[in-house]
Amino acid sequence: SIVVKELVRNSKSWDGELLPPYPQGQPEITIRRITVPAGARLEAHSHPVINAGVLMSGQLTVETTDGKILHLKTGDPIVEVVNTLHYGINDGAVPAEIVVFYAGIVGQAVTVSKP
């Protein structure tokens, strides 16, 4: 039989902040599968658009540059922070794989590296 399990429904990001209104313009959905090797740390970056994902395998720690921390394990959903510098760390022994859905507009970057 078909089983539907809602993983997350929220109007706030994982750090408790309200999500911003959607930007004006032609909507564009981007889906990325991101693999973070064991022991790797992503550079600090931000997202100007609402995005959410599911950690498909491994473990990942997400930390904002002001010290808020979220630990993810396989199967955990995340509603990501918007316009907030953060980075991910895979402190596990295997690669972490996350699938992320971005709700942006045509011509707008979904990820911005720290200047």
matplotlib code that plots the C-alpha trace (Angstrom):
import matplotlib.pyplot as plt

x = [0.0, 1.0, 2.4, 2.8, 4.9, 5.2, 8.8, 8.5, 6.0, 7.2, 7.2, 10.5, 14.0, 15.9, 17.2, 13.7, 13.6, 10.5, 11.0, 11.0, 8.3, 9.0, 10.8, 8.9, 9.6, 9.3, 9.6, 12.4, 12.9, 16.4, 17.1, 20.7, 22.2, 25.3, 27.9, 30.2, 33.2, 34.0, 35.9, 35.1, 33.9, 32.0, 33.0, 30.7, 27.9, 24.3, 21.1, 19.0, 16.1, 14.0, 15.3, 14.8, 16.4, 16.7, 20.0, 19.9, 23.0, 25.7, 25.7, 26.1, 26.5, 25.2, 26.5, 25.7, 28.6, 26.9, 27.1, 23.7, 24.2, 22.0, 23.1, 21.6, 21.6, 20.4, 16.7, 16.5, 14.8, 16.1, 14.4, 17.6, 18.4, 17.9, 20.3, 22.4, 26.1, 26.5, 28.6, 28.3, 30.8, 30.8, 32.4, 31.5, 33.4, 31.4, 30.3, 27.1, 24.6, 21.8, 19.1, 18.1, 15.1, 15.5, 12.5, 14.0, 13.4, 15.0, 18.4, 18.8, 21.7, 20.6, 23.9, 26.2, 29.8, 31.1, 32.8]
y = [0.0, 3.6, 5.3, 9.1, 10.4, 14.2, 14.8, 18.5, 21.4, 24.7, 28.4, 28.8, 27.7, 25.3, 28.2, 29.4, 32.4, 33.0, 32.3, 35.4, 36.0, 34.4, 36.8, 38.3, 37.0, 33.8, 30.9, 28.4, 25.2, 23.8, 20.4, 19.4, 16.2, 17.3, 14.8, 15.9, 13.6, 12.3, 14.9, 17.7, 21.2, 23.4, 27.0, 29.6, 30.5, 31.7, 31.1, 34.1, 31.7, 29.3, 25.8, 22.5, 19.1, 15.5, 13.9, 10.7, 9.1, 9.8, 12.6, 16.4, 19.2, 22.6, 25.7, 29.4, 31.8, 33.1, 29.7, 28.0, 24.3, 21.5, 17.9, 15.8, 12.0, 9.8, 10.6, 13.9, 16.8, 20.4, 23.7, 25.8, 29.2, 32.1, 35.0, 33.7, 32.7, 29.0, 25.9, 22.2, 19.7, 16.0, 14.7, 11.1, 8.3, 8.0, 10.6, 12.5, 12.9, 15.5, 16.3, 20.0, 21.7, 25.5, 27.7, 30.7, 32.8, 32.7, 34.4, 34.3, 32.4, 29.8, 29.8, 32.7, 32.1, 34.3, 37.3]
z = [0.0, -0.5, 2.6, 2.9, 5.7, 6.2, 7.2, 8.0, 7.7, 9.1, 8.6, 10.4, 9.6, 11.9, 14.0, 14.8, 12.5, 10.3, 6.7, 4.5, 1.8, -1.6, -4.0, -6.8, -10.3, -12.4, -9.9, -10.4, -8.5, -8.1, -6.7, -5.7, -4.4, -2.4, -1.2, 1.7, 2.2, 5.6, 7.6, 5.2, 6.1, 3.7, 3.3, 5.0, 2.7, 2.7, 0.8, -0.4, -1.1, 1.0, 0.8, 2.6, 2.3, 3.7, 4.7, 2.7, 4.3, 6.9, 9.4, 9.1, 11.6, 10.4, 12.3, 11.8, 12.2, 15.3, 17.0, 16.5, 15.8, 14.3, 14.2, 11.3, 11.0, 8.1, 7.3, 9.1, 7.3, 7.5, 6.7, 6.0, 7.3, 4.8, 4.4, 7.3, 7.1, 8.0, 7.1, 7.3, 8.8, 8.2, 11.3, 10.5, 9.0, 5.7, 3.1, 3.9, 1.1, 1.2, -1.3, -1.1, -2.8, -3.4, -4.1, -6.0, -9.1, -12.5, -12.5, -8.7, -7.1, -4.6, -2.7, -2.1, -0.8, 2.0, 0.5]

ax = plt.figure().add_subplot(projection="3d")
ax.plot(x, y, z, "-o")
ax.set_aspect("equal")
plt.show()
